[in-house]
């Protein structure tokens, strides 16, 4: 069995090493900022990266975002700082001035902070400890909210935050049970986030009630199965988005907000919807929902002079011959 500078080479070491190479997630010698909450997933991730550092030559650092959601938030931040000192890693901490009122708001603030730290200190990559379990939960969460394939494949392995900074999630092939076992075997002390047990949060209900029910009554490997579904959807969404962008270039008027419906009618409905969504995203000051997209798609075959009721903000789409014009 191989060994690392800090202990035994486990199957998670081998899996991460292989995943990083096969998916080209990180480069050798790269400056990598690791988001660490103190929970089992992020501790597992940073320990694995530390153990693989001699093979990859990374310049690692830790970042911690204090949301001030709990009475022990400051103690949590101090614990992460102590870990960074123990591992002799630079660490950057940011405390929220205002307490976020929702998970989405907190997530947005967290990524803004991580991006700012990376930009300020020259890190080209931000790494998070999202797992296959998170991916399965996100798929279920978005499914019950009525999301299409785009939402169901959320939590991708790698995406750009800025032209120079990538967000990477190298543990998407690893379950939360596996990260917990790794931390136990490596004798890593996990900081228990009490908000993870609060069932007023939908994601916690999915994690503690829905997924265990599915595992017990339908499929013991439900997490892996749902994560694999998200992986399949990711490739399909990427392909369809590329095709829709090319279609939009062909049907969009060059000088004013309009679509050539004669050309759009000749394409599959899936591409029509995606091209329309991309068009509305470019044109409207907010993200279009399913109803907004369907209103415009319905004009593909509507009689001349047909029009929609107003979009939020007052914009109206109207048919004029072969064109659908969006009057802002």
N, C-alpha and C positions, 0 to 999 in steps of 0.2 A: 504493500500500500504506500502511495506517495505521502509525503508530509509537507506541511507548509511551515514558514518561519514561526508561526504561532500555534501549531498543533497538527491534528490529523487531517488528511485530505479526505473529505466526505463526498458522498454522491452529489450533494448540493454544490460543492466546489467544482466538481467535474461538469455538472450540468450548466452552471453559470459560465464557466470557461468556454464550453462548447457553444453555448447560446450566443455569447458575445462575438465569437469568431464567425459563426454561421450567419448571424443576422447583421453583422457589422455594426453593432450598437455603439461600441466605444473604440477609440483608436489607441494605439500604443503611445505612451508618453503624454496623453491628454490631461489637461487640467479639469478635474471632475469635482463638482460640488454635490455632496450627498445630503439630501433632506432627511433629517433625523428627528423623530418625535420622542423617541425613548421607548416606543412600543416594540413588540417582537419583530414585526416585519422590517422596520428600518434598522434595528440593531442587527438582525440577521444579515441584511444587505451590507451594511458598512463593515461588519466583521469579515464577510466573504470577500469584499473588495480589498480590504487590508491584507488578507491572506494571499490574494492573487496579485497584489501590487508588485511583488518581485518579478513576476512573469511579464507584466504589462508596462511597468515603469510609470504608472500614473502619478500625478500630483494631486493628492486627495485633500479635501477639506469638508467640514461639517457645517450645515446651516440649520438653525432651529427657529421656528416661528411660534411665538407665544401669543395665543389668541385671547388670553385672560378670561377663558370660559369657566375655569375652576379655581377653587380656593388654593389648590396646590400647584397652579400653573407656574409660579415663580420657582418653586422647589423643583419642578419638572425641568425647567430651563437650566437651573443650576446643576442638576444631575447630568444633563447632556453635555454641559460645559466640562464637568469633571471627567466624563468619558473621553472627550476630545483631548484633555490634558493627559489622561492615562495612555491614550493611543498616540500622543504627540502629533496631533493634527490641528491645523488652524480651525477655529470655529467662529462663526458669525451668528449673532442672535438679534432678532428684531421683535419688539413687543408692540402689539396693536394699541394705538391711541384710543380707538373706539371699539367696543365689543361688537362683533358681527351678530346680526339677528337671524341669520340663516346659514345652512351648510354651504349653499352656493356662494353667498357673500364672503364667507370665510375662505373658501377655496380660491376665489378670485383674488382676495387680498394676499393669500399665501403665495400664489404664483407671481404676483406683482413683486413681492418682497424678494423671492428667490431669484427672479430675473434681474432685479436691481443689484443684488449682491454679486451675482455672476458678472454683470457688466462692469461693476466698479472694481472688481478684483481680478478680472481677466480669466474667468472660467468659461469654457466653451460648451460645457455640458452640465445639466442638472439631472441627478439621478434620484428616483423615488422608489419606495419599497412596495408599490402596488403588486398584488399577487393575483393568481388565477381565481382565488376566492373573491377578491374585489371585482374582478372582471365579471364573474358570474352574478354577483350582487347587482352590479351596474346594469347588466343586461335585463335582469328581472325588474329592477326599479324603473328602467326606461320602458320596458314592455307594458307594465301595468299603467303607465302614464300615457300610453298611446304613441310611442315613438316608432318611427320607421327604421329601416336598416341602419341608417347613419347613427342613430342613438344606440341601437343594439350592439354596434361594434365599437362603442366608445371604450376608452382605455387602450390605446394602441401602443405598440412597442417603442415607437420613436416618432416625435413630431417637432416641428420648429416653433420655438417661442418668439425668436427674433431671427433675422437673417444670419446671425452669428452664434446663436445659442440653441442647442437641442435639448429637449426633454426626453429622457430615456427611462423606461420601466423594465429592467432586465429580469424581474422575478415573476413575469406574467405566466410562466410555465410552472410555478411553484405554489402550492396551497398554503393557507394559513396554518394548517396542522403541521406542515413540514417546517415552516419557519419557527413555530413554537418548539418543536422537538429539537431543532438545531440550537436554539438559544439555551434550552435545558442542557443539552449535551456539552455545549461550550461554556456553561455556567455563567451566562450573561443575565444580569438582573434586569428584568423588564419593568418599566414604569407603567403601572396600570392606569389607563385613562378611564376614569369613572363615567365619562360621557358615552363611552362605548356600550354601557349597560342601560342607558336611558331609552326606554321603549317609546318615548314620544317622537323619536327620530325614525323616519320610515326605513332608512337603511339598517338601523339596528334591529327593527322588527323582521326585516328580510333575513338578516344574519342569524338571529337567535331563534326565530320562529318558523319562517317559511322554508329556508334552506334545510334545516334539520328535518322538517316534515317531508320534504321532497326526497331527502336521502333515506328516510325510514320507510316511506310508503311507495316510492316510485323507482329511485335509482341511487344506490349507495355512492356512486361516482358522479352525482349530479353536478358538483362544482366543476369537475374536469369536463363533463359533457357540455355544460353551458359555456365554459371558457373556450372550448373548441369551436362551438357555434359562432362565438364572437370572432374568433380567428378566421373562420371561413367568410363571414360577412365582411370583415375588413378588406380582404382581397377583392371581393365583388363590388363593394362600395367604391374603392379606389378606381377600379376599372370604369364603372358607370359614371363617376364624377369626371373622369378624363374625357369620356365620350360626350357627356353632356356639355362640357366646356367647349369642345370642338364644335358641337352642334350650335351652341349659342353664338359662336363667332359667325356662323353662316346665316343665322336667321335674325340677328339683331341689327336694327337700323343704325347706321354709323353716326348720325347727327342728333337724333332725339330718342327718348325712351319708347321703343316700339319693337314688336316682334312680327315677323312674316309668318302668318298662320298657315298659309298654303304649304310652305316648306315644313313647318312643324307637324302638320297633319300626316305627313308621309312617314313619320318616325314612330317607334313604339311608345306607348303611354309612359313607360318607366323613364325614358329619356325626355319626353315632353315635360313631365313633372320636375325632373331635375334641372333641365334648362330654364324652366320658368322660375324655379326656386333661386337659382343662381342670378337670374335677371332681377328678381325682386330684391335679393340681397344687395345687389349693386345699386339699386334705384331708390329703395325705401330706407328710412332712417332707423328701422328696427328689423329684427329677424322675422321673416314670414312664417306663419304656421300652416297647417294642412288646409284649413279653410281658405286662407288667402291664395294658396297655390291652386286649389280646385276652382276658385272663382275665375281665375285667368284661363285655366285649362278648358273650362266650359265654353269660353268664347271662341275656341278653335273651330267649332262647327255652328256657332250661333248666327242668326240673320244679321245682315248689314245694319249698322247703327245700334246694335245691342250694346249694353254697357253694364258694368257692375255697380252695386251700391258702393259707397265710399269705403276705402281702406282706412284704418286708423291714421289720422293725420289729414284725411280729406282727399287723397288721391283717388282717381276714378279711371278704370280701364274701359276703352271703347273700341268697337269694331268699325273699321273704315276700309272696305274692300278686302284686300289681302292682308291688311295690317291691323294689329292690335296696338293701339296707342295708350300709353299710361300718362294721363294728364295730372301733373303734380300740383 
